[in-house]
Amino acid sequence: MRSKQACLVLLTAVALVLPVSAGEPGLDTNVLVTFNVGSVDNGKDVVLKTYEMVLSANGEPIEMSTGARVPIPTTSFKVSDDGTRVAAPVTSYTYQQIGFTAKVSARFDEHGSIQLRGRVEDSSLTGPPTADGRPFIQSMQQHISATLEEGKPLRINRVDEIDMRTFFIQVQAEQLDDGGERVAAK
């Protein structure tokens, strides 16, 4: 019985140390993930913002965040015990992150396609603030669980608004070689 267990352990160890043959993606392979955020104008996609991040294909999530914290006014009134206002209103501010955030992980499947998992959010200020100073915020959020063909974009989100504006988020993934160059571009 002992010899069978030792043999199984030895075979498992050998399988773990076998190198990935040249050109085949492994857990330490880097992947370039590109997010395009845009709108549709007269039926044509117009990319407004592009974000790129490099992550390892080991399935560990990586987070990227860009943007600014925007103050949002909140007004309160001091009130007496009988429910009447005591003083002038007091304005305080809360802050909301506006911009682009992605938390994604990547792996290669047995066919060489890139499996992307995670969450993407894009928010921006739209139009002038309301009379009380509160901003109008447009936000798109999407959970991703997709298998991507290398270098081929996939639209993961689209919002059609009443006023004829259409916004989208598109993702693309590409394998990088040890020098950080796109493998498919060679």
C-alpha positions as CSV (number, residue, x, y, z in Angstrom):
1,M,0.0,0.0,0.0
2,R,2.8,2.4,0.8
3,S,4.5,2.0,-2.6
4,K,1.2,2.9,-4.4
5,Q,0.9,6.1,-2.3
6,A,4.5,7.1,-2.9
7,C,4.1,6.4,-6.6
8,L,1.0,8.6,-6.8
9,V,2.7,11.4,-5.0
10,L,5.7,11.1,-7.3
11,L,3.5,11.2,-10.5
12,T,1.6,14.2,-9.2
13,A,4.9,16.1,-8.5
14,V,6.2,15.3,-12.0
15,A,3.0,16.6,-13.6
16,L,3.3,19.8,-11.7
17,V,6.9,20.6,-12.8
18,L,6.4,19.8,-16.5
19,P,7.1,23.0,-18.4
20,V,4.5,24.6,-20.7
21,S,5.8,24.2,-24.3
22,A,6.8,27.4,-26.0
23,G,4.0,29.5,-27.3
24,E,1.3,27.8,-25.2
25,P,-0.2,30.0,-22.5
26,G,0.4,29.0,-18.9
27,L,-0.6,30.4,-15.5
28,D,2.3,32.9,-15.6
29,T,1.3,34.2,-19.1
30,N,0.3,37.9,-19.1
31,V,-2.9,39.0,-20.8
32,L,-3.6,42.5,-22.0
33,V,-7.3,43.4,-21.4
34,T,-8.7,46.4,-23.2
35,F,-12.0,48.1,-22.3
36,N,-13.6,50.6,-24.7
37,V,-16.4,52.8,-23.4
38,G,-18.3,54.7,-26.1
39,S,-21.5,55.8,-27.7
40,V,-23.3,55.1,-30.9
41,D,-23.7,58.1,-33.2
42,N,-25.7,57.7,-36.4
43,G,-25.3,53.9,-36.2
44,K,-21.5,54.1,-35.8
45,D,-19.6,53.2,-32.6
46,V,-17.6,56.1,-31.3
47,V,-15.1,55.1,-28.6
48,L,-14.9,57.8,-26.0
49,K,-12.5,56.2,-23.5
50,T,-10.1,53.3,-23.6
51,Y,-8.6,51.5,-20.6
52,E,-6.0,48.8,-20.7
53,M,-4.7,46.6,-17.9
54,V,-2.2,43.7,-17.9
55,L,-2.9,40.7,-15.6
56,S,-1.6,37.2,-15.2
57,A,-3.7,34.3,-16.5
58,N,-3.6,32.6,-13.1
59,G,-7.2,33.4,-12.2
60,E,-6.3,35.9,-9.5
61,P,-8.5,39.1,-9.8
62,I,-6.7,42.4,-10.4
63,E,-8.4,45.8,-9.8
64,M,-8.0,49.0,-11.8
65,S,-9.7,52.3,-10.8
66,T,-9.4,55.7,-12.3
67,G,-11.5,58.9,-11.9
68,A,-12.2,61.4,-9.1
69,R,-14.3,61.7,-6.0
70,V,-17.1,64.1,-6.6
71,P,-18.8,66.1,-3.8
72,I,-22.5,65.6,-3.5
73,P,-24.3,68.2,-1.3
74,T,-26.7,67.1,1.3
75,T,-28.7,69.7,3.2
76,S,-30.1,69.2,6.7
77,F,-32.1,71.3,9.1
78,K,-31.9,71.5,12.8
79,V,-35.3,70.7,14.2
80,S,-36.6,71.4,17.7
81,D,-38.5,68.9,19.8
82,D,-41.8,70.3,18.6
83,G,-40.8,69.7,14.9
84,T,-40.1,73.3,13.9
85,R,-36.9,74.5,12.3
86,V,-34.4,76.0,14.7
87,A,-31.8,77.5,12.4
88,A,-30.7,78.0,8.8
89,P,-30.0,74.8,6.7
90,V,-26.6,73.1,7.1
91,T,-25.0,71.7,3.9
92,S,-22.6,68.9,4.2
93,Y,-21.0,66.7,1.5
94,T,-20.7,63.1,0.7
95,Y,-18.3,61.9,-2.0
96,Q,-18.9,59.5,-4.8
97,Q,-16.2,57.9,-7.0
98,I,-16.8,58.8,-10.6
99,G,-14.8,57.2,-13.4
100,F,-13.9,53.6,-14.4
101,T,-13.3,50.6,-12.2
102,A,-12.6,47.0,-13.3
103,K,-11.9,44.0,-11.1
104,V,-11.2,41.0,-13.4
105,S,-9.4,37.7,-13.6
106,A,-8.2,35.8,-16.6
107,R,-7.4,32.1,-17.4
108,F,-6.8,30.2,-20.6
109,D,-9.1,27.3,-21.4
110,E,-8.1,24.1,-23.1
111,H,-8.7,25.6,-26.5
112,G,-6.5,28.7,-25.9
113,S,-9.4,31.1,-25.5
114,I,-9.3,33.6,-22.7
115,Q,-11.8,33.2,-19.9
116,L,-12.5,36.6,-18.3
117,R,-14.4,37.0,-15.0
118,G,-15.2,40.0,-12.9
119,R,-17.0,43.3,-12.7
120,V,-16.7,46.6,-14.7
121,E,-18.2,49.9,-13.9
122,D,-18.1,53.2,-15.7
123,S,-19.7,56.4,-14.4
124,S,-19.6,60.0,-15.5
125,L,-21.2,63.4,-14.9
126,T,-23.9,64.3,-17.4
127,G,-25.4,67.7,-17.7
128,P,-25.4,70.6,-15.3
129,P,-26.1,70.0,-11.6
130,T,-29.6,70.4,-10.3
131,A,-30.8,73.6,-8.5
132,D,-29.7,72.2,-5.2
133,G,-26.2,71.4,-6.5
134,R,-26.6,67.6,-6.9
135,P,-24.8,66.3,-10.1
136,F,-26.5,64.0,-12.7
137,I,-24.5,60.8,-12.8
138,Q,-24.7,58.2,-15.5
139,S,-23.4,54.8,-14.5
140,M,-23.1,51.4,-16.2
141,Q,-22.1,48.3,-14.3
142,Q,-21.6,44.8,-15.7
143,H,-20.5,41.5,-14.3
144,I,-18.4,39.6,-16.8
145,S,-18.3,35.9,-17.3
146,A,-17.2,35.4,-20.9
147,T,-14.8,33.4,-23.0
148,L,-13.0,35.6,-25.5
149,E,-11.3,34.7,-28.7
150,E,-7.9,36.4,-28.7
151,G,-8.0,39.9,-30.2
152,K,-11.7,39.8,-31.0
153,P,-13.8,42.5,-29.2
154,L,-17.0,41.5,-27.3
155,R,-19.6,44.1,-26.3
156,I,-20.6,43.4,-22.7
157,N,-22.9,46.2,-22.0
158,R,-25.2,48.6,-24.0
159,V,-27.6,51.2,-22.8
160,D,-30.2,52.8,-25.1
161,E,-31.6,56.0,-23.5
162,I,-34.9,57.7,-24.5
163,D,-33.1,60.8,-25.8
164,M,-31.4,58.6,-28.5
165,R,-28.1,58.3,-26.8
166,T,-26.6,54.8,-26.7
167,F,-23.6,53.9,-24.5
168,F,-21.6,50.7,-24.5
169,I,-18.7,48.9,-22.9
170,Q,-16.6,46.5,-25.0
171,V,-13.8,44.2,-23.9
172,Q,-10.9,42.6,-25.8
173,A,-8.1,40.3,-24.5
174,E,-4.8,39.4,-26.0
175,Q,-1.9,37.1,-24.9
176,L,1.4,38.8,-24.3
177,D,4.8,37.2,-24.7
178,D,7.7,37.4,-22.2
179,G,8.7,40.8,-23.6
180,G,5.3,42.3,-23.2
181,E,4.5,42.2,-26.9
182,R,1.2,40.9,-28.3
183,V,1.5,37.3,-29.4
184,A,-1.1,37.6,-32.1
185,A,0.6,40.6,-33.7
186,K,3.7,38.6,-34.6
